Every structure is written in structure tokens, then in C-alpha cells.
């Protein structure tokens, strides 16, 4: 399993696009839904429909995999509902550019966007501008599966509701563990080559000093490791992808200074135990951590391509078994499960701590996963069909894959639970990469997998279970933070101000992080860097986050 981050529309050009989208220039005009609730008789929303109905949807999918229209999940849903979806399918690599163009022309919009991935600013812009419609009344009247989730967990309704009181999107929710044992508390988990350690008669390092010594041993015994394990290509003591989410080495910063680490790679904020929002990228621990990584780089212990290689190259080197240490959501995505073990937080000066990722205490959550557009003439029917994605037996399939595939691999087999009801049982992954297998079968979109579903509707995925076990054993004991920044839905003005500030702050933080790990820095460089961030309104940036956090806890 790889933690997936869907591309978000953030360009300022879309603000002007709102007006254009409503004029429908360049094609036949369509009758727009003005957002007023359009009720339907319940008898018209029974599935399967008495006569085949056609709706239109927009979706993105991984390149080099089966198009969504040909996937078993959607074929089976059509049989069950008698609703045919005409999909406009766009590959992930093209999505960012094409969705921008599509949102500027109302004639190009389908009834719904299944994998929108819209951020808060997008939802408010498109919602208040009339390109997408409010959904709260449809949820309460025609979406019993999602309403049940909201009733059980009111925080999800709160997190999905915009500052103007409307719900403009349908969320993705994945519960796996909870609070300090939630599967999302750590993203970029470090893994160390236990096979190499055993060959060199070394133990898994527990301190910063021991870790550095192990990397040196990997470097100095490279020829022996190559000969013993038949490795083609140079030995790489440690590899990563700097500033790339789950592949970034910032988790190692936890060992230094205040122990904040770098758990929020995009916003660089953490919440202290007195509920104060601080920028970890201006902390002494961040400074010390970068200085230490630079010392490792100078000793040729870090892959020199860590600043430039992409995911496919990173994986290719991993599959050649060249890494001593790497960072990812799951080792099976990079090399294999058997040879690597998690590296626990490293002790320094008697302290060992891990700061959890923001939002992780409320489980996996994506607010803007799906939207219904103003072109939908039967929004109640669209929402009723989308509600099928929240059915307890359907959500796990959309999230991970399905059963009864025509190819050689099934994510699930249909089994029964202890009460004799239908239950999806995970099939063994074997040597397959979890992310690649799931990308070939799953469809994503809006869904909810709750902790209470495991053992009732679905088994816990093997890779999720061993990751949860690792978290409980290696990381939870060292999580001291009482708070993480929750998924708060801010108002349009504050979102826009934050976005503008973050564009400068985030770009410069990430640039200095990469530059300094590679080239080093001085105290004067550090002071100039902090002054630069203040010039980009860092204080105002933190003030906005603090205001919403205070309101949240009131």
C-alpha cells in the first residue's frame, strides 16, 4: 500500500475560469443546475433501475493500466444498478493540465467527477461560482450509506462542510488503526537491509551514532556485499527522494533539537502540546538534522541522485537490491519485504521521539475526492449512484481491488464472515508490488472503509496489518505529541492568503533543504534563510493556522 496523494488544482487562472465556465462559450449551451435542491421520488432511485440509465463521469487512472470502463468493478456495478457510465478517462500524468482546461468550459463537464482531488480553494471557487453543486441535502435524503458514516463519525461531516455551510464534495475515508497507532502517523518510514546487517554481524542501529557507523560499514564493505549477494551496480548505503513525501529523509530530523522532524512536507507545521502552531523548518532540530545529513552526504553515504531521480528510477535501483537504507510507505514497493526491517526513531542525547503526520489522528481522509457538476440534470440519481461507493462491501473494492478478475490475480476472493454474511477476503500478494497490483484493479473515488468493517465485510490487508504492527512496535511508544493539525476547512479568503504565502515559503524551504543537504550551509546562511521566510510573511502564515486551530478546539 502506498499513500496516494491526488493532484490538486491550485493555479490562479482557475479563478477567472469560473465566469467563463458559466457562459459556455464555444459550444451549445447547456441548462445549468443552479444548486437548488431537486428532489426525486424514492421509487425512481431504486437499484437496479427498471430501465437502463446513462450518466457521464470524469475519472483519472494510472498510465499503463486498464481503462476504468474495462475494469471489473465498474462492469459489476453496472449489472447491479442498471446504470451505465460514459467515462471520460484521463491518465494521472495528464490530469493536472487537462482538468484545468475542462473546468473552464461547462460544455465539457460530465454529471460528476469521480476522482476530482480538489482542494479547499477549488471547492469554494467552483461551489460558490456554480460549477459544482451543494450536496448536503442529497446526502441526507438519498445517500444512506454516506449519511450512516457521517452519523457515526460527526467529525467527518464537519471536516467536509465548507465555511459557508455547504458540502461541495464527497470524501475518501480509510480507517486503519486509530490515534497514535493509526497507519498514517508516519509516512516516510525508513527501512534498513537486515540481510546486509546479518552478513556484516551488525545490529539494527538504535542511536544516531550507530546508524552512521552502519552506513559507513555498508560503504566500506561494498565489494563484499556485491560478491555475497550477486548485486549488479554500486552499493548505495542510503537512498531517498528529497522533498518527495514518503520517500523524503526528513523523518530522521526527529532525533535532533526539539524532535519535530518534518512530518508535513508541504506546509512544514507541527502542533506543540500547548496547542501552538510552529514552523518546524525554522527549528534548531531541523537545522541540526540537515547539517547531519550533509555530513553523511560528504562521506558518500547518501545516493547522489537523491535530489534528481524520479519514482521509477528509485524503484529500479531498489529492485536491483542496491540499498542499505531507503524510505517509503512499504518496502515491497521498492525492493522486497523479507530483506528489510523498519528503522526505529534514533536516539540522541538520551532522547528518542517521533512526531506524527498532521491529520493522522482522524485516519486517512481526502475531502475533495468527488463532485457533482452543474450540468447534472438528475443530481439525486447521480448522488444515489455515488452512494453505492460507500456500501460496506463496495468501498474496500474501490479502495484496493476486487474478485473475479479475468487476469491471473485477484485482490480478493468472496468469502463469508462468522455470521455467514458476504466478506471480502484478501488474497496473498506474493512477490507482487502492493501499489502496482492495486492500481491495476482499484478505481479510487469516494468511499469509506471503517475499522468496524474488518472481520465483518473485509479482512485487513496483509500489508496494512504488518504496517500497523510495525507502527505499534517501533513508533507508537515514541510518539509523545498530543495533537496534530486536523483537516480544517477554512474560508475562501484565508485559503487564498495561505496559498499565496505557502507558494513562496514552501518553495524556498524545500530548495534550501535540498541545497544544504548537498552543499552544506553556514550560520549566516541560516539566519538569512529565517529572515527570508519572515519576509514572505511566515508570522501571518502561522497566525492563520493558529486561529483555526484555536476555533477548532473551542
N, C-alpha and C positions, 0 to 999 in steps of 0.2 A: 504494500500500500504506500502510495506517495501522496503526501499532502498536496492537492492541486489548488493552484491559485488561478482563478479565471481572469482573463484580461478585462480591464475596466476602461470605459470611455472617460477620458479626462480632459480632452482638448477644448480650449476656449471657443473654438469655431462652432461647437455644437450649440452654443447659446443663441447665435444668430440663426442657426438651422431650425430652431423651434418655430419661428414665424414662417419660414419657407415651407416647413412640413405641412402647415395647415392651409396653405394656398394651393398646394397640389399642382404647381406649375409643370408644364411639360408632358401632360398626360390627361386622360379622362378623370374628371373629378369623382371622388367617392363620397358617400354620405358618412360623415364622421359621427361617432358616438360622442356626445358632449359630456359623458361621465355621469349622467343621471342614471340612477338605478333602474334597470329594465327587467322587471320580474317575469318569470315564466311559470306556467303551471307545473307542479311536481310530476305529473303524469308524462310530460314531454321530456323529462330528464332521466327517465328510467333506462338503464343499460341491461342488455343490448337494445339499441334503438330499433323501433319496428321497421323503419326503412333506413337504408344506408345514408349517412350524413357525411359531408366533406367539410373539413376545416383546413385552414392553412397555418403552417408553423415555420419558424426560422430556428435553426439549430447549428451549432458548431461541433466539430468532431476531429479527432486526431488524424493527421495525414497518414496514408498507407494503411488505413483500416477500412473495414466495410462501411459503406454509406449507411446512415441511420435508417433509411427506408427499407433496407435489406436486412435489418437486424431482427433477430427472433423476438426480442422484447416488444417491438412495435407491431410486428406481424400478429403476435398473440393478443396484444391489446385491441387490435382492430377486430379480431374474431370475437373477443369478449364484449366489446362495446358497440360494434357495427358502426364505428366512426372511422372514416378514412382521413388520414392527414396527408395533405400535399406538402412535402417538406422542401424548403429551400435550405440546402445543407452547404456549409462553408467550412473549410478546414481551419483548424486552430491558428495556423500560421498566417492565414489571410483575414481572420476575423476582425482584428483590430482596425484595419483600414476599411474593410467593406461595411462593417456595421455603421461606421460613421456616415458613409455615403447613403446607406439605406435609410437611416433615421432622418435624412434631410428631405425625403420625398415620400409623402403619405401614400402615394400610389404603389410604392414598393413594399409597404408594410403588410405582413400577414395578420391573421387574427391574434396570434400570440408569438412571443419569443421565448423559446424553451430554455435556452442557456444564455440569458442576457448578460449576467455578470455585471450588472450596473451598480455603480457606487451611489452613495447618498446624494451627491450633487446631481448625478444623472437622473435619479428617480424624482427628485424635486423639480428639476428642469423640465423633464418630459411629462411628469404628472401635472404640475401646475400649468404647464403650457398646453396640455390637452392631447399630447401624442399618445400617452398611455392613460388608462382609466383607473380610478379608485376601486379597490376590490373588497373592502371590509363588509359591505352588505351581501355580496356574493358569497364570501366566506361563511358568514353567519347563517345564510339561508340555503346555500347549495353545495357547500363543501364540508360535509360532516367529518370526513377523515382529518382534514387540517384543523377544523374547529375543535375536535377532540384533543389534538395536540396542544392547541392554544389554551384550552380549558385546564389541562393537566399541568401545563407549564406557562403560566401567565407572562413570565419574563420574555418568552419568545414573541408573544403578541406585542408587548411593549417595545422590544428591540426592532420589530418590523414596522411599527407605526411611526410615520413621519411627524415632524414638529407641527404640521398643520392638522394633525388628527387623522389623516388618511393612510391607508395601506395601499401602496402602489406596486407591490411585488409579492412574489411567493418565495419563501425561503428554502434553503437546503439545510437540514439539521442532521447531524450524526453524533449520537451519544455513544461514547466508548470510555468507560470509567467516569470518574467524577472528581471535581475539585483538584487536589494535589496528586491524584492518580489518573486524571484524565489523559487520554492518549495524546492530546495536543499540548501538554505542558512543556514539552521540548520538541522542537522541530529538527534542528540540525544536530542529530545525535552523532557523537564521534564513535567510530568503530576501530578496533586495533586487531592486527593479524596475530591470532593466538598460535597459529601453526609456526610462524616465524619465532615468536617468543619461546615456544617449547623447544624448537631446534637450537636456539641460542641459550637455552637454560635460563631464561629471564621470566620474571613475574609480571603480571599486569601492573603498570605503574599506578601509584596512589598519590604521588606528590608531583609538583611542577618539576622538581629536580630529577625525579626518577623518570618522568616522561621524556625529558630532554635527553637523558642518558640512553633510553631505549631507542630514540630516533637516531642517535649517534651510532649505536650498535647496528641498527639496520643499515646505515650508510657504510660503516666500516667493514661490514661482513657481506656486502652486496654480492661479491663474486661467489661466496659460499652458498648464499640463498639461491642465486641463479642456478648453480650446479645441482643443488639438492632437490629443487622443485621444478627444474626444467623451464625456467622463466625466460622468455624471449623479450628483449628490451631491457632498459635500465631499471634498477630498483629505485622506487620513489618512497623515501621514508614517510612523508606525509603529503597528501594532496587535498585540494578543496577547490571551490569556485568562490572567490572573494566577492561579496555583495550579492550572492545568489541564494537567498533564502535558506533552504535546508542543506545546502552544500557549503555554506559560509562557516569559517572557523571561529566566529565571534563567541560561541558558547564557551570557549576557553578563557575569555575575559573574566568569567565568574571568579576565577582564582585570585584576582588582583583587586586591590583597593577596597571599594565598598561592596564588591561582589555583585554588581548589577548585571554583568555580562552584556550581551547585545541581543536580547530576546525579541525585539521588534525591529526588524531590518529596514522597515520603510519609514517609521515615524521616530524611532530612537527615543522612546519614552518608557519609563517604568513608574510604578506607584510604590511609594515607601509605606511603611507600616503606620505612619501617621496620616495616610491618605494625601500625601503631597506628590504631585506630578513633577518629575525631574527629567532632564535630558541626560541619559546615560553616556552619550557621546561627548560630553564635556566633563565627565567624572575622572578622578585620578585613576580609578581602576581601568577605564578604557584606555587612557594614556599609557599606563604601565603594561597593559596587555598587548598593545600594538608594538611597544618597544621590545617586548619579549619575542613576539612573532618575528620582528625584524632581525633579532639576533639569531633566531632559528633559520631564517632565510639566508642570512650571511654565511651560516655554516653549511649551506646546501642541504638543508633538511626538509625544505618545502619545495614542492613542484614549481619550477619557474613558470609553467604555463597556467598556474592557478588564477592569474589575472586576465587570461585571454581565452582559455579553451571553453567550448560550449558543452552542453549536457552530453551529446553523443560522443564527443572525444573523451570526456571524463569517464563515461561508462566503458568505452572501448579499452582504455588503459586499465580500468578495473577488471574487466573480463579477461585481460591478459595476466592477471594476478600479480600486478607490479606494486600494489600499495601496501605500505605498512600501517598507515592510518588514513582514514577518509571520513567524510561527513555526509550523511544522508538520512532520509526517513527510515530506510530499511536497507540492510546490507545486501539483500538479494537483488536489489535494483542495480547495484554497482558491481558486485562480484558474486559471492555466494554466502549462504547462511552458516555453513559449517566451520569456515576458517576464521570467522571474526566474532569478537565479543564486544559488548559496549564498554566504552571507557568511562568510568565514573568521574564525577567532579573531582578535580585535582586539588589536593590540599596545599596550602601555602601559609606559612607563619601560623600554623595550628588551626587554620580556618578552611572549611570546605562547604560550599554553598552553591545552589543553582537557583537563578531567578526564572520563574515560569514565563511562558509566552503570554502576551496580552490576549484577553478574550477566552483563554483556555478553560477557565473555571466554569464557563457556561457551555462547554462542549464545542464541537465543530459547528460552525454557523456561517452561512452566506446569505445576507439579507436580500440581495437583488438577483436571485437566480432566474426567475421567470416573470414576465409581464404580459398583460393583455393590452392590445393596442386599440386606438380609437376607431380602427376600421372594422372591428369585430361587430357584426350585426346581431349576433346572439351571444352576448357575453356570459349569460347564465349557463348556456350549454358548454361554452369554452371552459368556464371555471369548473363545471361539474365533471368534464372530461379530465381536466388537470388534477382534480381532486382524487382521481383514481391513482395518481402517482403517490399519494400519501397513504394508500391502503397498506396495512402492516405486512402483507405478503408481497406487495409490489415494490415498495421502497427499497428493500435490500437488493432486488434485482436491478433496479435502475442505478443503484449505487455501485454494485460490484459486478454484475453479470447475471446469467440465467442458466436454465437447464434445457435439455432437449435441443441443443445446437446441432447443426449438420456437420460441423468440423470435428476435429479429434479431441476437443477439450470443452468441458462444461465447468463453469464456476460452481454450480450447484447440482445436486440431484434432489428431486422431490421426495421427501420422506414424511414421517409423522412424528408428532411430539408425544409426550407421555399420556396425553388425553385423547390421542388418536386423531388430532387435527393435522391439517397440512403444515409441514415445516420444511423450509429450505435447508438442506444440509450441505455445508461446504465440501467440495471435493478437494483432495490434496493438490497443492500447487506443483509438487515435484521440483524439478530444476527450473521451472518457468519463472520469469520475472513477474512479480505480482502486478506491477503497474502496466506492463505490456499486455498481459492477459486480460486485465480488466478494461483497458482502453479498447480492446477488440470486441468486447461484448456489452459493456455498460453503456447507458445513454445519458447519465447525469440528470440535469434538470432539477425541478422542485421535488423534494422528498423529505421524509423524516424517519430515521432509524433510532428508536428509543432503547434505552437499556433494558426495559421490560420485555422487549421483543425477543431477546436472546433466550433460547431454550423453548420459546413458545411459537415463534414464527420463523426463526432463523438461528442457525448456530453462529457463534462468534468466529470470524475468520481466523485461521491459524496464525497468519502473520500479525493480525491485530492482537491476538491473545499473547503471543510471545513478546510483542512490543509492550503491552500492558504489564506483563510480568517483569520485563526489564525495568520499566519505569518504577514499579513498586520496589524492586530490589536495589537498583542503582541510583535512582534520582529522588524519589519521594522523600526518603529520610533526610535529604539535604535541602529541601525546599522550605525556606523559612518565611517567605513572603505571604502575608495575609491577604493581599489584594493584587489583582491585575486590572488593567484598564478594560472595562467592559465594552461590548459593541453598542455604543450610544449613537442614536440618530439625532444629529444636530440640525439646526435650522439652516436655511439656504445661505444666508449672509455669512454665518460663521464657517460653514463648509468652504465657501469660496475664498474667504480670507485665509483659512488654514491651508487650503490647497495652494494658494499663491505663495505663502510663506514656505511651505514644505517643499515646493519645487526648487527653491534656492537652497534651503537648509539641507534637504536630503541629498541633493546632487553634490554639494560641497563636502558633506560628511563622508559620503561613500568614496568620493575622489581622494580625499586625504587619507582615508583608511587604506585604500589600495596603494597609494603612493608611498605612505610611510612604512607599511609592512615591507615594501620592496626596497625603498631607498633610505629609510631612516628619517629622523627629524630632530630638531633641537628644542630647547625650552623656549627660545624666541619664536620658533615656528608654532609651538603650541599656544602661546599667548596671542600671537597674531590670528591663529585659527579661531580662538574663542571670541576675539574682538570682531572677526568677520561674521560669525554667527549672530552676535548681538546686532551687527549692522543689518542683518537680514530679519530682524525682529524676533529673535529667539524668545525674549521675555513675553512678548504678546502671544506667541505660539503656545507657550506653556500656560499662559493665563487663560486662554480659551479652553484648553483641555481641563484645567483645574476647575473652571466654572461649571462645566458639565458634570465632572466627577462629583463636585460638591452637591449639585442638584440631584444627582442620581442617588446619593446616599442620604439625602434629606427624606 
